[in-house]
Amino acid sequence: MALKRLFGVSSLISLALAQAQNNNQGGGATLDPEVIQQGSFTDGKSSLGAEAVQAASATSQNNFINFCKGQTLTNGLQITTGSCNGIVMGQIPAKDRMISTVITNPANGATIPSNQDFEIVVQVTNLNAGAFTNAAATYYSAPQQLDNGNVVGHTHVTVQDTGADLNPQQPMDPQQFAFFKGINDAGNGQGRLSAAVTGGLPAGNYRVCTLTSAANHQPVIMPVAQRGSQDDCVRFTVTGNGNTPNEAANNGQKGQAAAALIADAVALGPGAPNPGGNNAGGNAGGNAGGNAGGNAGGNAGGNAGGNAGGNAGGNAGGNAGGNAGGNAGGNAGGNAGGNAGGNAGGNAGDNAGGNAGDNAGGNNGGNAGGNAGGNAGGNAGGNAGGNAGGQAGGNAGGNAGGNAGENAGGNAAGGDAAGGNAAGGNAGGGDAAGGNAAGGDATGGNAAGE
């Protein structure tokens, strides 16, 4: 609670500074009489164009400046229980600069093989794409803006399962999606934007739609009511025996990580600083590796090698390979902690504990997990004296000891064998728990609900 209050005070100070520096952008707490809109004075029931069936508009003499008083404020957050947003709508383009979108791939009615990569491609007019603010902290928090007459913003693509056929009779649940991606780049600069659907989709029937947004993720606002849609949808079929959900589905790894990040942001409150600075990875603290401690490997203690005591191998006993007997990586006999070929102590090549020369455990002699001179006192996976990357003193990728990047305990001293993957490497941390799962596009980039 104290941390939340601290974040709140910090955000208020930042807001005050921003207001002092941006009077030309509407800073200050007083409504300027020049911006009061008289169109809000009337409910429209007796105005030009009135019809009996029309609803009466709400009215205001001060631009609804206090409309949200007493309600839960949006405050730049994605509040799932509902909120009130007091930010003005912003700049609106001219009629000849209205946005229009067409999905060019997949084509309407197309058939795609299951669980195979494909690309969603859209073509958009009159959108200055590539403007994509932090969706965990600035959601709906600034007005729509124009650049040379065009809306500044970005688009998203969202894919939903339509069920037994392509023409469902009931609306689909908007909380359920098979794939979602915020496209945060400018594409080819000519309106062509794309999103890679890595891993494809399970067999089924689907609808893909665009969601075009201003920079702060609000749906784009157009100047007239009678117009074509700014978004597009097509329907397509995925055939075959593949049934693996995409990781960017609502129940996929990235989808769940993005939802968790948004929940963390709401819990911390508006303007909460990033505990780990601007590290890639995008966990609740904004760290690469995804832990709240803010280290680039996901460690609350702040060690790059991942140990709560500050050792580079992540062991509580201070050994660099994680064994109380003094072995740097385990023993040579191919003990349970370091077998070549990918045992739990460390895999060659793709190993979060990392090793030199594709050697699981990092030993030059081709011995995964250990050294030629190893002894029985040092077991791979870490002994009670100190585990590199895996014991209570320091777990790779997101335990309280943390690690740097996706290293499960540090490459140099101890490699994988002495703690690497077996005792907290990839299985409990690394990519799975701290690395890409809680970061990457899902949570840090397009994460955050984008």
N, C-alpha and C positions, 0 to 999 in steps of 0.2 A: 504493500500500500504506500509505504514511504517512497519507494522508487517511482510509483505512478505519480505521486504528488510532485516529485522532483521533475519528472518529465513534463508535467503540466505547467510548472513554473517556467521551465526552460522554453516551452513553446510560447507562453505568453510574452516572455521577453523578446523572443525572436519576432513575434507578431508585431509588437510595439515598434521594434526597429524597422521592420518592413514598412509599417504604416508611415513612419517618419520619413522614410526614403522614397516613398512612392505616392506622394500626394497627387501626382499627375495621373495615377492609375486608380483614383478613387480612395486614397488613403484617408484616415481620420474617422472619427466616430459620429460625425454629424452629417445628416443628409443635406446635400447642396440643393437649394431650391431650383437650380437650373435643370436638374435631372428628374424632377417630379413629373410623372407622366399622367396627364389629365385623362387619358383613356381609361384609367382605373377608377375614375370618379363615378362612372355609371355602370349599372348592371346590364345594360343592353336591351332591356325589355321594351323601352320606348324609343330606341335609336333606329337609325336607318337600317333596313334589312331585318327588323324584328318580326318574328313569327310566334304564334301562340305556343307551339311545341318546344320552343327553345327554353333552355334552363337559364335562370338568372345568374349572372356572373357575380363572384365576390367583388367587393369594392374596397378601395383604400385611398386615403388622401396623402399617404406618405410612402408610396411604392411598396407597401407591405413590409416595411423595414423591420417590424417586430413580429412578423407573422409566426416565427418559430418559438417565441417566448414560452417557456414552461414545457417545452417538448424536448425529446432526445435529439440533439443536433447531430447532423451527419459528420461534420468536422473532418472531412477528408477520408472517412473510414467506410468500409463496406459492412454496415451494421445489418445483420441478417434478421433482426427482430423488427426492423423498421425505424425510420428517423425522419427528421425535417431538415431540409437544406435551404438556407437563406441566401445562397449565392445567386447573383443575378444571372440571367440566361446569357447575356453577352451580345456580341456582334453577329449580325445576320447578313448573309450574302444577298446580292441582287438576284433577281429572277433568272437572269442569263448565266448565273454562276451556281445554280443549284447542282447538287451532287447526284450522280447516277452511277449504278454499278451493274456489271454483268459478270457472271461466273462462266469462264471459258473452259475450265476443266475441274471436275468431270462434266461431260456434257449431260444434258437432261436425258434420262433413260439409259445412261451408259451402264455397262457391266464391267466390274473390276474383280480380279482374283483376290481371294481372301488372304489376309495377313501378308500382303506384299506392299512394299513402299509405293506410294503414289504422291502426286502433288496437286494441291488445290490452287487454282490460278484465277485471279479476278482482274478485271480492268475497270478502273474508276476514273471519272472525270471530275474536275473542279475540286479536288481534295489535295491539299499540300501535305502529303503523307510523310510519315516518319517522326511525328511529334507524339510521344508516348510518355506521360509522366508516371511517377511511382504510384501504382494502383493501390498499394497498401497504406499510403499516407496522404495522397492528394486526390482521392476519388471525389469527383464533382466539386472540387474545392476552388475552382477558378472559372471565369466565364469562357464561353466559346469566343475564339478570336479569329480574325481574318488576316491573310497575308496576300497583298496584291489582289484582293477581292475574293480569294478562295478560303474556305474553312481550313484551319490548321488542325490536323488530327491524325487519325489512323483508322484501320479497320480490323475486324476480327472475322474468323470463320468458325462456325459451330455446326457439328454434325450430330443428328439425332436418329435413333432407330425408329422407323415408322411402324414396326410390327410385322404382321402377316403379309402385308402388301404395301404398295407405294401410296395408297390412298386411304389412310385411316379416317374413321368417322368421328373420332374423339381427339381433342387437342392433346398433344404430347406434354408430359411433365417437364417444365422448363428447368427443373433441378437435375434432370437426367440428360447426359450428353455422352456420345461415343467418342468425340474428339472436340477439343477447343484450342484455339490458338489466336492470340493477339499478334497481329503483324506490325511490328514496331519499326520497320525500316521503310525507306522511300522507294523500294523496288528498283525499277529501271529508270525512274525519273520521268516516265511518260505515262504513269497511271497503272502499269502492270505490277501487281503484287502477288506474292505466292507464299504458301505454307506447305512444308514437307510433312506428310503423314507417315512418319517412320514406323515401320512395323505393320502398317495397313490397318484393316478392320476385320472383325469376325464376319463370317457369312451372314447376310441379312439384307433388309431393305432400309434405305437411309434417305434423309433430307439434309442437304448442306445449305446454310444461309450465311449471308454476311451481316455484320453489325457495325455500321459505320459510326465513328465517334469523333468528338472533338478531342483535343489533347488530354483533357482531364476525364476522359472516358464517358462523358454524357452523350446520349444520342444527338446527332447533329440536328440543328434547328434550321428550318428553311423559311423563306419569306412569304410564301402563299400556301393556302390550304389545298387548292386544286392543282395537283402536280402528279408526276410519276414518282414511284418509290425510289428512295435513295439506296435501297438494298435489293438483293436478289436471292432467290432460292432455286435449287434444282434437286431432282430426286434421281437416285441411282441404286443399282443392286450390286451386292458383293456375293460372289459365288465361290463354291469350293467347300472344303472340310475344315478350314481354319476357324478356330473359336477363341483365339486369344484376344482379350480386350486390349485396346490401345492404352499406353501409359498416360496419355493426355485425356482419358475419359474421366468422368466425375469420380469413379471408383478406382481409377488407375493411380500409379505411383505419383506422377506429376500432379494429377488433379487433386489428390488428397494432400500433397505437400503444399500446394497453393492455398487450399482451404485452411490448412493449419497456420500458415503464415498470416492470412487475413485475420483469423481468430486471435492470434498473438498480438497483432497490431491493435485490434479493438480492445483487448484486455489492458494493454499498456496505455492507451489513450492517445489523443491527437498530438502530433508533433514529437512523438517519442524518438529520441536519437538512436542511431544505429550503434549498438554497443561495440561492434567490431569495426567501425568505419565502413568504408565502401568495399568490403571484400566480396568477391564473386561467390555465389553459392546460395545466397538468398535464404538463410534461415531466419528464425524470428528475430535474431539479432542482426541479421544482414550479413552473416558470415558465410564464407565458403566452407562447407562442411556441415553447416546447418546446426550449430548448437548455440545455446543462449550465452555462451561465454564470450563469444565474439572473436574467437581465434580462427585463423584461416584454415585450420584443420578441424575445427570444431572442438576446441578445448576450453573449458571454463577457467582453467588455470593460466592460460596464456602461453603455454609452451609449444614450441614448434615441433617438438618430437613427441609430445603427447604424454607428459607425465606430471602428475600433480606435484611432485617434488621438484620439478624443474630439470629432470634429467633428459638428455637427448634421446634416449632410447625408450623412455617411457617406463622406467621401472622404479618402484618405490625404494628399492635397496640401493639404487645408484649405480647399478651395473649397466654397462653399455651393451649388453646383448641380452640381458634379461636373465642371467642366471647367477644364483648365489655362489656358485662354485667358481665363477670367474670365466666361464666360457663366453666367447663372443659369438654367439649364434647357435649354440647347441653342440651336440657331439657328433663325432665323425661316424659313428656306427650306423647312422641312419636311424636314429631313435625316433620315437613317435613324434617328435617335434620337428623333424627336418628330413623328410624323405624327398628325394628328387622326383619330379614329375607331378608336383602339384598336391602334396599332402596338405593337411590342414595347417601345417606350420608355414607354408608359404609357397606360392606358385610362381613359376618362372614367367617373366614377361608382363603378365597382366596383374601383377601382385600389388595389393595396396601397401604392403609393407615394403615392397620394392626390393630388388636385388640387383647386384651388379652382374651383368653378363648373362641375363636370362637364367640365373641360377636361383632356384627357390631357396631363399634363406641367405642368399647373397654371398656364397663362397665360391672363390675362383676355382676351386678344385673340382667343380662339377657336383659337389655334394650339396643337395638342397638342404638347407637348414643347418649346416654346421660346418665345422672345420675339421681338417684332417687330424688335428691334434686334440680334438674335443675330449671331454672326459665325462665320466658318468655323473659328474656333479652338475652338469648343465643340461637341462632338458629343454627341447624346443617347446615353444608354447609358453615358456616362461616358468621359472620355478618360484618357490615361495619367497625367494629373496628379491626378486625383481623381474618383472616381465616386460619385455619391450613391446609396447603397443597393446598389451592385453590384460594386465592385471589391474587391480583396483587403483593402482597409482597412475595409470595412464592408458587409456583405451583409444585405439585408432578411430578417427572419424566420428567424433561426436560423443565420446564419453566424457565424464567429468575431467578426465585428465587431458583429453583432446589430442589432436595431432595436426601436423601441418599438411594442408591439402588433403590428399587421400592416402597419406602414409601411415601405415599402421604401426607406429612405433619408431619410425626413423630408419632410413636406409643404411646409414653409415655404420652404426654400431649395433649389430644384432640382426640386421636384415629381417627377413621374414621368420626365420626359424625360431628365433628366441622371442617369440611373442607375436610376430607378424600376423598372419591371418588366423592362426589357430586360436590365439588367446585374445582376440578382439580386433583382428584386422578387418577383412572385408565382411566377415559374417556379422560382426556386431557394430561395425563402423564403416570406415572407408566409403566406398560408393553407396553401400546399402543404407547405412543409417545416418551418415553425415554428409556424404559427398553429393552425388547428383540427385539422390532421392529428395533431399530437402532443399535443393537449390536449383541451379541451372535455369532453364527456361521456365520450369514449372513454378518456382517460387520467387526467384530473384528477378528474373526478367519478366516473362509473360505470366509469371506467377501470380502472382498475386492476384489471381482472378482475372488475369488478362491473358 
